[in-house]
């Protein structure tokens, strides 16, 4: 029951949030937190549980965003119908890219993912069919309910909340399956996992593909909310860095870690943008860099692991702490 307490409190607060804080800015802020929590939770599958730190997940985010906007701009269909195409595109790209890059480890893998993402961004920027540097736009006015074009952020909030719940369930199911045990073993020591018979290469590839597919869904939802995507907003490296930091800040490898990171980082970014306006663009990179340094130096496990450690310490029966040090 104690393990279900905090998830239940969070679920109740998340459902009631638009009723408690009903201003347009607060509703939009809540929707953005959930949106980036979806993307960070998707990254967490390969970056947190498998220990493969990808800095190129923007390419999968862009697959979903461009598929959603492309279904309208090129075929006159609802952006909603572009989501399956974005998933297929992202998963296929992850399979192609993952086979050679997942043979690398550590910062070599990270650099390879950056190279792939930047290459795709340059290709899209110079391809007229997908709008080149101008980008693609969705329907400005909703034609039907499938366009998911709303004036208020409230419908997006509950849509994103539903998708986040599905993403967290998939992650929970994965971590409690054989695949999850393999991933944890691989993260601790890939050589030891292989010696015990774990199919390391195949498991990492499956995790990479699952993460890519879920990230593309986040990209499609982003494009539908804003009604626009271009190479910078859909494929920019800042997207990859942002979702990586959210997962690491909250707690990579923990189910609710990315959500905690998004709940901290998104309001911080939105408030700084409102205060500084266009002058805060360069400051964003400085803040992200500082957060990376602080996490790596003081709390590699993230904020949620720190909270859990203190809760376990407080829940320890009286006298047990002394018994640990008894001869």
Backbone as numpy.savetxt, mean C-alpha at the origin, in Angstrom:
# Nx Ny Nz CAx CAy CAz Cx Cy Cz
-10.44 -13.00 23.31 -11.26 -11.79 23.31 -10.40 -10.53 23.31
-9.27 -10.60 24.05 -8.40 -9.42 24.11 -7.81 -9.10 22.75
-7.53 -10.16 21.93 -6.95 -9.94 20.61 -7.96 -9.29 19.67
-9.25 -9.50 19.93 -10.29 -8.93 19.07 -10.72 -7.54 19.51
-10.27 -7.12 20.69 -10.75 -5.84 21.24 -10.37 -4.67 20.36
-9.06 -4.51 20.08 -8.62 -3.34 19.33 -9.09 -3.35 17.88
-9.08 -4.50 17.17 -9.67 -4.51 15.82 -11.14 -4.13 15.82
-11.88 -4.54 16.86 -13.31 -4.19 16.94 -13.48 -2.69 17.18
-12.63 -2.14 18.04 -12.69 -0.69 18.30 -12.37 0.09 17.03
-11.35 -0.36 16.31 -11.00 0.31 15.06 -12.14 0.23 14.05
-12.74 -0.96 13.91 -13.82 -1.13 12.94 -15.00 -0.22 13.27
-15.34 -0.12 14.56 -16.44 0.74 14.97 -16.12 2.21 14.68
-14.89 2.62 14.97 -14.50 4.01 14.71 -14.47 4.30 13.22
-13.96 3.35 12.43 -13.87 3.57 10.99 -15.25 3.72 10.36
-16.20 2.94 10.81 -17.56 3.03 10.27 -18.22 4.34 10.68
-17.96 4.78 11.93 -18.62 5.98 12.45 -17.87 7.27 12.12
-16.66 7.18 11.58 -15.83 8.36 11.35 -16.55 9.46 10.58
-17.20 9.17 9.43 -17.86 10.26 8.70 -19.00 10.91 9.46
-19.57 10.19 10.43 -20.65 10.75 11.23 -20.09 11.63 12.35
-18.90 11.28 12.84 -18.29 12.06 13.91 -17.60 13.30 13.36
-16.95 13.18 12.21 -16.24 14.29 11.59 -16.80 14.45 10.18
-17.72 15.36 10.03 -18.53 15.40 8.81 -18.16 16.50 7.83
-17.08 17.25 8.08 -16.71 18.30 7.13 -16.14 17.67 5.86
-16.27 18.34 4.71 -15.73 17.77 3.46 -14.25 17.45 3.54
-13.46 18.31 4.18 -12.03 18.06 4.28 -11.75 16.81 5.10
-12.46 16.64 6.20 -12.25 15.48 7.06 -12.66 14.18 6.37
-13.75 14.23 5.61 -14.18 13.05 4.88 -13.18 12.68 3.78
-12.69 13.70 3.08 -11.68 13.45 2.04 -10.40 12.90 2.67
-10.01 13.44 3.82 -8.82 12.97 4.50 -8.97 11.51 4.91
-10.14 11.16 5.43 -10.40 9.78 5.81 -10.35 8.85 4.62
-10.91 9.28 3.48 -10.88 8.46 2.27 -9.45 8.24 1.79
-8.62 9.28 1.86 -7.23 9.15 1.43 -6.44 8.22 2.34
-6.71 8.29 3.64 -6.04 7.38 4.57 -6.35 5.94 4.21
-7.61 5.64 3.94 -8.01 4.28 3.59 -7.41 3.86 2.24
-7.39 4.79 1.29 -6.85 4.48 -0.03 -5.38 4.09 0.05
-4.60 4.89 0.75 -3.17 4.58 0.85 -2.91 3.41 1.77
-3.83 3.16 2.72 -3.70 1.96 3.55 -3.86 0.71 2.71
-4.73 0.76 1.68 -4.88 -0.38 0.77 -3.57 -0.63 0.03
-2.99 0.44 -0.53 -1.74 0.30 -1.27 -0.60 -0.18 -0.37
-0.52 0.38 0.85 0.56 -0.01 1.76 0.36 -1.44 2.26
-0.89 -1.86 2.46 -1.16 -3.24 2.87 -0.79 -4.21 1.76
-1.03 -3.81 0.52 -0.63 -4.65 -0.61 0.89 -4.77 -0.67
1.60 -3.66 -0.48 3.07 -3.70 -0.45 3.57 -4.57 0.69
2.86 -4.56 1.80 3.26 -5.28 3.00 3.39 -6.78 2.77
2.63 -7.31 1.81 2.67 -8.74 1.54 4.07 -9.16 1.08
4.64 -8.39 0.17 5.97 -8.75 -0.33 7.08 -8.06 0.46
6.85 -6.83 0.91 7.89 -6.09 1.61 7.97 -6.42 3.08
6.80 -6.65 3.72 6.78 -6.91 5.15 6.93 -8.37 5.49
6.13 -9.22 4.86 6.12 -10.64 5.20 7.24 -11.41 4.49
7.51 -11.06 3.23 8.56 -11.77 2.50 9.93 -11.12 2.66
9.96 -9.86 3.13 11.23 -9.18 3.33 11.89 -8.71 2.05
11.11 -8.62 0.94 11.64 -8.15 -0.34 11.22 -6.68 -0.52
12.11 -5.76 -0.22 11.76 -4.34 -0.17 11.71 -3.77 -1.58
10.49 -3.67 -2.10 10.29 -3.11 -3.43 10.14 -1.60 -3.34
10.86 -0.88 -4.19 10.72 0.57 -4.28 10.17 0.94 -5.66
9.54 -0.03 -6.30 8.98 0.22 -7.63 7.52 -0.16 -7.75
6.82 -0.20 -6.62 5.41 -0.60 -6.65 4.51 0.41 -7.37
5.05 1.58 -7.66 4.27 2.56 -8.40 3.88 2.03 -9.78
4.67 1.12 -10.33 4.35 0.59 -11.65 3.06 -0.21 -11.61
2.79 -0.92 -10.53 1.55 -1.67 -10.38 0.38 -0.75 -10.05
0.67 0.29 -9.26 -0.32 1.33 -8.96 -0.76 1.98 -10.27
0.21 2.27 -11.13 -0.08 2.90 -12.41 -0.85 1.99 -13.35
-0.60 0.67 -13.28 -1.35 -0.28 -14.13 -2.85 -0.15 -13.85
-3.21 -0.11 -12.58 -4.62 0.02 -12.24 -5.19 1.36 -12.61
-4.43 2.43 -12.36 -4.92 3.78 -12.66 -5.12 3.97 -14.16
-4.16 3.55 -14.95 -4.26 3.73 -16.40 -5.32 2.81 -17.01
-5.48 1.60 -16.46 -6.52 0.71 -16.97 -7.90 1.27 -16.71
-8.10 1.86 -15.52 -9.40 2.44 -15.18 -9.72 3.63 -16.08
-8.77 4.56 -16.22 -9.01 5.73 -17.05 -9.03 5.38 -18.54
-8.24 4.39 -18.93 -8.19 3.99 -20.32 -9.47 3.33 -20.78
-10.16 2.62 -19.89 -11.41 1.98 -20.29 -12.46 3.01 -20.67
-12.39 4.20 -20.05 -13.31 5.27 -20.42 -12.80 6.06 -21.61
-11.52 6.49 -21.56 -10.98 7.37 -22.60 -10.89 6.67 -23.95
-10.62 5.37 -23.97 -10.41 4.66 -25.23 -11.63 3.87 -25.70
-12.45 3.41 -24.75 -13.56 2.53 -25.13 -14.92 3.04 -24.67
-14.95 4.16 -23.95 -16.21 4.72 -23.50 -16.89 3.91 -22.42
-16.17 3.01 -21.76 -16.74 2.18 -20.70 -16.53 2.86 -19.34
-17.22 2.35 -18.36 -17.03 2.85 -17.00 -15.61 2.52 -16.53
-14.97 3.42 -15.78 -13.64 3.11 -15.23 -13.64 1.85 -14.36
-14.81 1.53 -13.81 -14.92 0.34 -12.97 -14.55 -0.92 -13.74
-14.87 -0.94 -15.03 -14.59 -2.12 -15.84 -13.11 -2.25 -16.19
-12.33 -1.22 -15.87 -10.90 -1.30 -16.11 -10.13 -1.98 -14.99
-10.80 -2.20 -13.84 -10.11 -2.81 -12.70 -9.61 -4.22 -13.01
-10.45 -5.12 -13.57 -9.93 -6.46 -13.90 -8.76 -6.41 -14.88
-8.83 -5.51 -15.87 -7.73 -5.38 -16.81 -6.46 -4.91 -16.12
-6.60 -3.98 -15.17 -5.43 -3.50 -14.43 -4.81 -4.60 -13.58
-5.66 -5.45 -12.98 -5.15 -6.55 -12.17 -4.37 -7.53 -13.04
-4.95 -7.89 -14.18 -4.28 -8.83 -15.09 -2.95 -8.25 -15.57
-2.95 -6.95 -15.93 -1.73 -6.30 -16.40 -0.67 -6.27 -15.31
-1.08 -5.92 -14.08 -0.11 -5.82 -12.98 0.45 -7.19 -12.61
-0.42 -8.19 -12.53 0.03 -9.54 -12.17 0.95 -10.10 -13.25
0.59 -9.88 -14.52 1.44 -10.35 -15.61 2.80 -9.68 -15.60
2.81 -8.35 -15.36 4.07 -7.63 -15.29 4.91 -8.10 -14.11
4.24 -8.36 -12.97 4.95 -8.84 -11.79 5.58 -10.21 -12.06
4.88 -11.06 -12.81 5.42 -12.38 -13.14 6.64 -12.26 -14.03
6.57 -11.34 -15.01 7.70 -11.16 -15.92 8.90 -10.54 -15.22
8.61 -9.50 -14.43 9.70 -8.79 -13.75 10.24 -9.60 -12.56
9.33 -10.31 -11.88 9.71 -11.00 -10.66 10.68 -12.14 -10.85
10.58 -12.84 -11.98 11.46 -14.00 -12.20 12.94 -13.61 -12.13
13.38 -12.56 -12.84 14.80 -12.20 -12.72 15.13 -11.39 -11.47
14.25 -10.45 -11.07 14.61 -9.55 -9.97 14.57 -10.23 -8.61
13.67 -11.19 -8.41 13.57 -11.84 -7.11 14.75 -12.77 -6.83
15.60 -12.98 -7.83 16.85 -13.72 -7.60 17.86 -12.85 -6.87
17.61 -11.53 -6.90 18.48 -10.59 -6.20 18.03 -10.48 -4.75
18.86 -9.91 -3.92 18.51 -9.74 -2.52 18.97 -8.38 -2.03
18.35 -7.96 -0.93 18.74 -6.71 -0.30 18.54 -5.50 -1.19
19.50 -4.58 -1.16 19.37 -3.34 -1.91 19.46 -3.56 -3.41
20.02 -4.71 -3.85 20.07 -4.99 -5.28 18.66 -5.17 -5.84
17.82 -5.89 -5.10 16.42 -6.05 -5.51 15.70 -4.71 -5.52
15.94 -3.88 -4.50 15.29 -2.57 -4.42 15.67 -1.70 -5.62
16.96 -1.70 -5.97 17.41 -0.89 -7.11 16.82 -1.40 -8.42
16.67 -2.72 -8.54 16.09 -3.29 -9.76 14.64 -2.87 -9.91
13.89 -2.84 -8.81 12.48 -2.43 -8.90 12.36 -0.94 -9.24
13.28 -0.13 -8.74 13.28 1.29 -9.10 13.52 1.44 -10.60
14.47 0.68 -11.12 14.79 0.76 -12.55 13.60 0.37 -13.41
12.89 -0.68 -13.02 11.71 -1.11 -13.78 10.63 -0.05 -13.75
10.37 0.51 -12.57 9.31 1.51 -12.44 9.63 2.78 -13.24
10.88 3.23 -13.17 11.25 4.44 -13.90 11.24 4.20 -15.41
11.62 3.00 -15.83 11.56 2.67 -17.25 10.13 2.72 -17.77
9.21 2.15 -17.01 7.80 2.16 -17.41 7.24 3.58 -17.43
7.68 4.40 -16.46 7.21 5.79 -16.44 7.67 6.54 -17.68
8.92 6.33 -18.08 9.43 7.00 -19.28 8.74 6.50 -20.54
8.44 5.20 -20.59 7.73 4.66 -21.75 6.34 5.27 -21.86
5.63 5.33 -20.76 4.28 5.91 -20.77 4.32 7.39 -21.11
5.32 8.10 -20.57 5.44 9.53 -20.84 5.62 9.82 -22.33
6.18 8.89 -23.06 6.45 9.10 -24.49 5.54 8.29 -25.40
4.42 7.80 -24.87 3.46 7.02 -25.65 2.17 7.80 -25.79
1.86 8.24 -26.99 0.68 9.06 -27.22 -0.63 8.32 -26.95
-0.65 7.01 -27.17 -1.89 6.25 -27.03 -2.44 6.32 -25.61
-1.55 6.41 -24.61 -2.00 6.50 -23.21 -1.88 7.93 -22.69
-1.89 8.91 -23.59 -1.91 10.30 -23.17 -0.56 10.94 -22.98
0.52 10.17 -23.12 1.87 10.70 -22.95 1.98 11.49 -21.64
2.63 12.66 -21.68 2.82 13.44 -20.46 1.55 14.11 -19.98
0.56 14.23 -20.87 -0.71 14.89 -20.51 -1.56 14.00 -19.63
-1.56 12.69 -19.88 -2.34 11.77 -19.08 -3.72 11.50 -19.65
-4.53 10.78 -18.88 -5.89 10.42 -19.28 -6.88 10.92 -18.24
-8.08 11.27 -18.71 -9.13 11.76 -17.82 -10.34 10.84 -17.87
-11.06 10.80 -16.77 -12.29 10.02 -16.70 -13.50 10.90 -16.91
-14.70 10.35 -16.72 -15.92 11.15 -16.91 -16.01 12.28 -15.90
-16.24 13.48 -16.39 -16.36 14.64 -15.50 -17.68 14.64 -14.76
-18.71 14.08 -15.38 -20.03 13.98 -14.77 -20.45 12.52 -14.84
-20.99 12.00 -13.76 -21.38 10.60 -13.72 -22.49 10.33 -14.72
-22.31 9.29 -15.55 -23.35 8.88 -16.50 -24.25 7.83 -15.90
-23.69 7.00 -15.05 -24.46 5.99 -14.33 -23.71 5.63 -13.06
-24.28 4.74 -12.27 -23.70 4.41 -10.97 -22.35 3.72 -11.11
-22.10 3.05 -12.24 -20.85 2.32 -12.43 -19.66 3.24 -12.66
-19.90 4.51 -12.96 -18.80 5.44 -13.16 -18.10 5.80 -11.85
-18.80 5.60 -10.73 -18.23 5.91 -9.41 -17.66 7.32 -9.37
-18.40 8.25 -9.94 -17.99 9.66 -9.93 -18.93 10.41 -8.99
-18.43 10.77 -7.81 -19.25 11.40 -6.78 -18.71 12.78 -6.44
-19.60 13.66 -6.08 -19.20 15.00 -5.64 -18.62 14.95 -4.24
-19.26 14.18 -3.37 -18.82 14.06 -1.98 -17.79 12.94 -1.85
-16.94 13.07 -0.83 -15.95 12.02 -0.56 -16.54 10.88 0.25
-17.76 11.05 0.76 -18.36 10.03 1.62 -18.52 8.67 0.92
-19.08 8.61 -0.30 -19.18 7.30 -0.97 -17.82 6.65 -1.20
-16.81 7.47 -1.53 -15.48 6.92 -1.71 -14.95 6.34 -0.39
-15.25 7.02 0.70 -14.78 6.56 2.00 -15.26 5.14 2.29
-16.55 4.92 2.13 -17.08 3.59 2.45 -16.67 2.55 1.40
-16.49 2.98 0.16 -15.98 2.06 -0.87 -14.56 1.63 -0.52
-13.71 2.59 -0.16 -12.33 2.27 0.19 -12.27 1.43 1.46
-13.16 1.70 2.41 -13.20 0.92 3.65 -13.52 -0.55 3.35
-14.45 -0.77 2.42 -14.81 -2.13 2.04 -13.63 -2.84 1.38
-12.96 -2.15 0.45 -11.81 -2.74 -0.24 -10.67 -3.00 0.74
-10.46 -2.10 1.69 -9.41 -2.30 2.69 -9.71 -3.54 3.54
-10.98 -3.70 3.93 -11.36 -4.87 4.72 -11.08 -6.16 3.94
-11.38 -6.16 2.64 -11.10 -7.33 1.80 -9.59 -7.57 1.71
-8.83 -6.49 1.53 -7.37 -6.62 1.44 -6.77 -7.18 2.72
-7.24 -6.68 3.86 -6.74 -7.17 5.14 -7.13 -8.63 5.37
-8.33 -9.00 4.93 -8.74 -10.40 5.06 -7.86 -11.31 4.21
-7.58 -10.88 2.97 -6.70 -11.68 2.10 -5.32 -11.82 2.73
-4.81 -10.71 3.29 -3.50 -10.75 3.93 -3.51 -11.68 5.13
-4.56 -11.58 5.96 -4.67 -12.45 7.13 -4.74 -13.90 6.72
-5.55 -14.18 5.70 -5.66 -15.56 5.22 -4.32 -16.07 4.70
-3.62 -15.21 3.97 -2.33 -15.60 3.42 -1.32 -15.89 4.52
-1.28 -15.05 5.56 -0.29 -15.23 6.63 -0.54 -16.49 7.45
-1.79 -16.95 7.49 -2.12 -18.15 8.25 -2.16 -19.41 7.38
-1.78 -19.27 6.13 -1.72 -20.41 5.23 -0.28 -20.92 5.15
-0.07 -21.97 4.39 1.28 -22.51 4.20 2.19 -21.46 3.56
1.61 -20.67 2.65 2.39 -19.63 1.99 2.94 -18.63 3.00
2.13 -18.27 3.98 2.57 -17.33 5.00 3.71 -17.88 5.84
3.64 -19.16 6.19 4.73 -19.78 6.96 6.02 -19.81 6.13
5.86 -20.11 4.85 7.03 -20.11 3.97 7.66 -18.72 3.91
6.81 -17.70 3.76 7.33 -16.33 3.64 8.08 -15.91 4.90
7.54 -16.24 6.06 8.24 -15.87 7.30 9.57 -16.60 7.43
9.59 -17.85 7.01 10.85 -18.59 7.04 11.87 -18.00 6.07
11.39 -17.63 4.88 12.27 -17.03 3.88 12.82 -15.69 4.36
11.97 -14.92 5.03 12.40 -13.62 5.53 13.49 -13.78 6.60
13.32 -14.77 7.47 14.32 -14.99 8.53 15.64 -15.48 7.94
15.57 -16.48 7.06 16.78 -17.01 6.43 16.36 -17.82 5.21
16.59 -17.24 4.04 16.18 -17.93 2.83 16.98 -19.22 2.63
18.23 -19.20 2.99 19.06 -20.40 2.81 18.54 -21.53 3.70
18.21 -21.20 4.95 17.68 -22.22 5.86 16.33 -22.73 5.39
15.48 -21.80 4.88 14.17 -22.21 4.39 14.30 -23.16 3.21
15.24 -22.88 2.32 15.45 -23.77 1.17 15.94 -25.15 1.63
16.81 -25.16 2.63 17.35 -26.43 3.11 16.27 -27.29 3.75
15.20 -26.66 4.24 14.09 -27.40 4.85 13.00 -27.74 3.83
13.23 -27.40 2.57 12.29 -27.79 1.52 11.29 -26.74 1.11
11.42 -25.52 1.61 10.49 -24.45 1.22 10.79 -23.99 -0.20
9.77 -23.89 -1.07 10.01 -23.42 -2.44 10.15 -21.90 -2.45
11.33 -21.42 -2.14 11.53 -19.98 -1.90 11.23 -19.14 -3.13
11.78 -19.51 -4.28 11.60 -18.69 -5.48 10.13 -18.60 -5.87
9.45 -19.73 -5.86 8.05 -19.74 -6.26 7.18 -18.98 -5.26
7.46 -19.14 -3.97 6.66 -18.46 -2.95 6.83 -16.95 -3.03
8.06 -16.49 -3.21 8.30 -15.04 -3.34 7.61 -14.50 -4.59
7.61 -15.26 -5.67 6.96 -14.80 -6.90 5.46 -14.71 -6.71
4.86 -15.69 -6.04 3.42 -15.64 -5.77 3.07 -14.43 -4.91
3.90 -14.16 -3.90 3.65 -13.00 -3.04 3.77 -11.70 -3.82
4.75 -11.64 -4.71 4.96 -10.46 -5.54 3.76 -10.23 -6.46
3.24 -11.29 -7.04 2.10 -11.18 -7.94 0.84 -10.79 -7.19
0.62 -11.38 -6.01 -0.55 -11.01 -5.19 -0.47 -9.56 -4.77
0.70 -9.13 -4.35 0.91 -7.74 -3.96 0.66 -6.79 -5.13
1.13 -7.17 -6.32 0.94 -6.33 -7.51 -0.53 -6.18 -7.86
-1.28 -7.28 -7.80 -2.69 -7.23 -8.13 -3.47 -6.32 -7.19
-3.21 -6.41 -5.90 -3.91 -5.57 -4.93 -3.49 -4.10 -5.05
-2.22 -3.87 -5.37 -1.76 -2.49 -5.57 -2.44 -1.85 -6.78
-2.68 -2.63 -7.83 -3.36 -2.10 -9.01 -4.78 -1.68 -8.68
-5.44 -2.40 -7.76 -6.79 -2.01 -7.33 -6.75 -0.65 -6.66
-5.74 -0.43 -5.81 -5.58 0.89 -5.16 -5.37 1.97 -6.20
-4.57 1.69 -7.23 -4.35 2.68 -8.29 -5.63 3.01 -9.04
-6.45 2.00 -9.33 -7.71 2.23 -10.03 -8.66 3.07 -9.19
-8.72 2.80 -7.90 -9.58 3.58 -7.00 -9.10 5.02 -6.91
-7.79 5.21 -6.88 -7.22 6.57 -6.86 -7.64 7.34 -8.12
-7.52 6.70 -9.28 -7.86 7.36 -10.54 -9.34 7.68 -10.61
-10.19 6.79 -10.09 -11.63 7.05 -10.14 -12.02 8.18 -9.19
-11.33 8.29 -8.07 -11.64 9.37 -7.13 -11.24 10.73 -7.69
-10.06 10.80 -8.30 -9.57 12.07 -8.82 -9.95 12.31 -10.28
-10.37 11.26 -10.98 -10.82 11.40 -12.36 -9.72 11.72 -13.34
-8.48 11.43 -12.96 -7.36 11.80 -13.82 -6.13 11.00 -13.43
-5.27 10.71 -14.40 -3.99 10.09 -14.11 -2.98 10.53 -15.16
-1.77 10.82 -14.74 -0.66 11.13 -15.65 0.57 10.39 -15.14
1.68 10.42 -15.88 2.85 9.63 -15.45 3.35 9.93 -14.05
3.23 11.17 -13.61 3.74 11.52 -12.29 2.81 11.04 -11.17
1.49 11.24 -11.36 0.54 10.85 -10.31 0.28 9.36 -10.30
0.52 8.68 -11.41 0.26 7.25 -11.47 1.49 6.38 -11.39
2.64 6.90 -11.82 3.85 6.08 -11.90 5.06 6.72 -11.23
4.88 7.86 -10.58 6.01 8.56 -9.97 6.62 7.77 -8.82
7.93 7.90 -8.66 8.62 7.16 -7.61 8.17 7.56 -6.22
7.62 8.77 -6.09 7.15 9.22 -4.78 6.02 8.33 -4.27
5.24 7.75 -5.17 4.16 6.83 -4.77 4.76 5.61 -4.09
5.80 5.03 -4.72 6.46 3.86 -4.15 7.05 4.18 -2.78
7.72 5.31 -2.69 8.35 5.70 -1.43 7.29 5.92 -0.35
6.18 6.52 -0.74 5.13 6.83 0.23 4.54 5.56 0.83
4.17 4.60 0.00 3.54 3.40 0.53 4.55 2.54 1.31
5.81 2.59 0.90 6.85 1.88 1.65 7.00 2.47 3.05
7.05 3.80 3.13 7.22 4.44 4.43 6.01 4.21 5.32
4.81 4.22 4.74 3.61 3.97 5.54 3.66 2.60 6.20
4.04 1.59 5.42 4.13 0.24 5.97 5.23 0.16 7.03
6.39 0.74 6.74 7.51 0.68 7.68 7.23 1.49 8.94
6.57 2.64 8.78 6.27 3.50 9.93 5.29 2.83 10.87
4.24 2.22 10.31 3.26 1.55 11.16 3.77 0.23 11.68
4.44 -0.53 10.84 4.97 -1.83 11.24 4.90 -2.81 10.09
5.98 -2.93 9.33 6.01 -3.87 8.21 5.97 -5.30 8.75
5.16 -6.14 8.11 5.01 -7.51 8.57 3.93 -7.69 9.61
3.22 -6.60 9.93 2.08 -6.66 10.85 0.81 -6.33 10.07
-0.29 -6.98 10.40 -1.51 -6.85 9.61 -2.00 -5.41 9.56
-2.03 -4.73 10.71 -2.56 -3.36 10.76 -1.47 -2.30 10.73
-0.22 -2.72 10.56 0.87 -1.76 10.51 0.72 -0.71 9.41
0.44 -1.11 8.15 0.27 -0.12 7.08 -0.85 0.87 7.35
-1.92 0.41 7.98 -3.04 1.31 8.30 -2.61 2.36 9.32
-1.85 1.95 10.33 -1.35 2.90 11.33 -0.43 3.91 10.66
0.45 3.45 9.78 1.35 4.36 9.08 0.60 5.34 8.20
-0.43 4.87 7.49 -1.22 5.76 6.64 -1.98 6.78 7.47
-2.49 6.35 8.64 -3.24 7.26 9.51 -2.36 8.37 10.07
-1.04 8.16 10.08 -0.11 9.19 10.55 0.40 10.03 9.39
0.83 9.39 8.33 1.54 10.08 7.25 0.60 10.90 6.36
-0.57 10.37 6.03 -1.48 11.09 5.13 -1.95 12.41 5.74
-2.46 12.43 6.99 -2.83 13.73 7.57 -1.66 14.69 7.66
-0.47 14.17 7.97 0.72 15.03 8.05 0.99 15.69 6.70
0.89 14.91 5.63 1.14 15.44 4.29 0.06 16.43 3.87
-1.20 16.09 4.13 -2.30 16.96 3.72 -2.28 18.29 4.48
-2.00 18.23 5.76 -1.95 19.46 6.56 -0.79 20.34 6.11
0.36 19.73 5.86 1.52 20.53 5.42 1.26 21.14 4.04
0.56 20.40 3.16 0.23 20.95 1.84 -0.73 22.12 1.96
-1.70 22.02 2.87 -2.65 23.11 3.05 -1.98 24.35 3.65
-1.02 24.11 4.54 -0.35 25.25 5.20 0.64 25.92 4.26
1.42 25.09 3.54 2.49 25.62 2.71 2.10 25.82 1.25
0.98 25.21 0.84 0.56 25.31 -0.56 1.55 24.61 -1.47
1.82 25.20 -2.62 2.74 24.59 -3.59 4.19 24.64 -3.14
4.49 25.40 -2.09 5.88 25.51 -1.63 6.34 24.28 -0.86
5.40 23.38 -0.51 5.76 22.22 0.31 6.17 21.00 -0.47
6.25 21.09 -1.80 6.57 19.90 -2.61 7.95 19.34 -2.27
8.95 20.22 -2.19 10.29 19.74 -1.86 10.40 19.29 -0.43
9.62 19.91 0.46 9.66 19.54 1.87 9.19 18.10 2.08
8.29 17.62 1.21 7.79 16.26 1.33 8.92 15.24 1.27
9.85 15.43 0.35 10.98 14.52 0.23 11.86 14.57 1.47
12.04 15.76 2.03 12.84 15.90 3.24 12.20 15.16 4.40
10.88 15.31 4.54 10.16 14.63 5.63 10.24 13.12 5.47
10.03 12.64 4.24 10.10 11.20 4.00 11.49 10.65 4.32
12.52 11.37 3.89 13.88 10.93 4.19 14.16 10.89 5.67
13.68 11.90 6.39 13.88 11.94 7.84 13.16 10.78 8.53
11.95 10.45 8.06 11.19 9.34 8.65 11.92 8.03 8.43
12.47 7.83 7.23 13.22 6.60 6.94 14.41 6.46 7.89
15.15 7.55 8.09 16.33 7.52 8.97 15.91 7.21 10.40
14.85 7.86 10.88 14.40 7.66 12.26 13.91 6.24 12.50
13.15 5.70 11.51 12.67 4.33 11.66 13.84 3.35 11.70
14.76 3.51 10.76 15.90 2.60 10.69 16.77 2.68 11.94
16.88 3.86 12.52 17.78 4.04 13.66 17.13 3.64 14.99
15.88 4.03 15.21 15.30 3.88 16.54 14.21 2.81 16.65
13.42 2.59 15.60 12.32 1.65 15.71 12.11 0.90 14.40
12.99 -0.05 14.07 12.86 -0.77 12.80 11.55 -1.55 12.69
10.98 -1.94 13.83 9.74 -2.71 13.80 8.50 -1.88 13.59
8.61 -0.55 13.62 7.46 0.31 13.41 6.74 0.65 14.71
5.82 1.60 14.60 5.09 2.10 15.78 4.21 1.03 16.39
3.54 0.23 15.55 2.62 -0.77 16.09 3.34 -1.84 16.89
4.53 -2.23 16.47 5.29 -3.22 17.24 5.72 -2.64 18.59
6.01 -1.34 18.61 6.36 -0.67 19.88 5.16 -0.67 20.82
3.97 -0.37 20.27 2.75 -0.37 21.09 2.46 -1.78 21.61
2.58 -2.78 20.75 2.32 -4.16 21.17 3.29 -4.60 22.25
4.54 -4.18 22.14 5.54 -4.55 23.15 5.18 -3.96 24.51
4.74 -2.70 24.51 4.35 -2.06 25.78 3.09 -2.69 26.34
2.15 -3.06 25.47 0.92 -3.71 25.96 1.23 -5.06 26.57
2.14 -5.82 25.97 2.51 -7.12 26.53 3.23 -6.94 27.87
4.04 -5.88 27.96 4.75 -5.62 29.21 3.77 -5.24 30.32
2.76 -4.41 29.98 1.77 -4.01 30.97 0.87 -5.17 31.37
0.63 -6.11 30.43 -0.25 -7.24 30.72 0.45 -8.36 31.48
1.78 -8.29 31.61 2.52 -9.33 32.31 2.14 -9.32 33.79
1.85 -10.48 34.38 1.45 -10.54 35.79 2.51 -9.96 36.71
2.06 -9.39 37.83 2.98 -8.78 38.79 3.95 -9.83 39.31
5.20 -9.47 39.37 6.21 -10.37 39.88 6.88 -11.20 38.81
6.25 -11.30 37.62 6.84 -12.11 36.56 8.11 -11.49 36.02
8.11 -10.12 35.99 9.31 -9.44 35.49 10.52 -9.75 36.34
10.30 -9.80 37.70 11.41 -10.12 38.57 11.85 -11.56 38.43
10.85 -12.46 38.16 11.18 -13.87 38.03 12.10 -14.13 36.85
11.97 -13.27 35.81 12.81 -13.45 34.63 14.28 -13.28 34.96
14.53 -12.46 36.02 15.94 -12.17 36.34 16.43 -12.98 37.54
15.56 -13.83 38.03 15.95 -14.61 39.22 16.96 -15.68 38.82
17.86 -16.03 39.69 18.86 -17.04 39.37 18.20 -18.42 39.32
